[in-house]
Amino acid sequence: MSERITTIRNEGLTFDVLDEGPEGGTPVVLLHGFPERSSTWRDVAPILHEAGLRTYALDQRGYSPGARPRPRSAYRMHHLVGDVGALIQQVGGPVHLVGHDWGAAVGWAVTGRLPDLVSSYTAVSVPHPAAFARAMKNPVQRRKSRYMAFFNVPLVPELTARRAGGRFDTSMRKAGMTGEEVARFRREIVEYGALPHALGWYRALPLTKPGATDFRVTVPTTLVWSDRDIAISRVGVDGTAAWVDAPYELVVLEGVSHWIPTHAPRACAEAVLARVHG
């Protein structure tokens, strides 16, 4: 039996890890999105544990207090991939990988760049980055992604988030979060001091080199998408299969918002288990 992993280190930074489930269980790494932490998997992980899986939920760069570099360049994708790679190496890899929202974007990059460390991949909500980039040519997706420009304005998003019930909280409610989830956002992100650093992920996007997203995926992959997603249109979802050179499945959840791990945890877990056992 291996000891529980509570922290990992990479590039001089310290990351918090929530290691749960049977000690001898099949390893699954869970990557949260914005603006959430590892607790986003709180309803999914127990279902995976019941099926014999051991989960490692990482508080990613900018979220863990010991991993909050200031420069936006520190949040470029290769750094985020390296953080996950460091966790998988400590687990003893390879692992089954699951990511939601920004965690899905990182998961795609890990799967494409470090395929030997990934047994299978389940992306939740976010399509392959090359398919998403091409979807940005569509006015529907551009409209859904307008918030990214707001997040790139220095200091303004942080200022709007200071007041409970203000513009930031309202936007989260419009995006489908419940009142309880917005309150969790305030506790776990705003009051925890993570928001300015979490926004660094968006602010690093203009530093992305042309063609950096055009990688192919060679491990078995599932994409879980919900038809009431306020941020992701069907265009990029339908374009994802062309980038996967391995068994691939698209699971569409009807009537579910963007926040699949908390709004449809059973369906999310079943998609993961189907991929793990596939």
Secondary structure, 3 states (H helix, E strand, C coil): CCCCCCEEEECCEEEEEEEECCCCCEEEEEECCCCCCHHHHCCCHHHHHHCCEEEEEECCCCCCCCCCCCCHHHHCHHHHHHHHHHHHHHHCCCEEEEEECHHHHHHHHHHHHCHHHEEEEEEECCCCHHHHHHHCCCHHHHHHCCHHHHHCCCCHHHHHHCCCCCHHHHHHHHCCCCHHHHHHHHHHHHCCCCHHHHCHHHHCHHHCCCCCCCCCECCCEEEEEEEECCCCCHHHHHCCHHHECCCEEEEEEEEEECCHHHHCHHHHHHHHHHHHCC
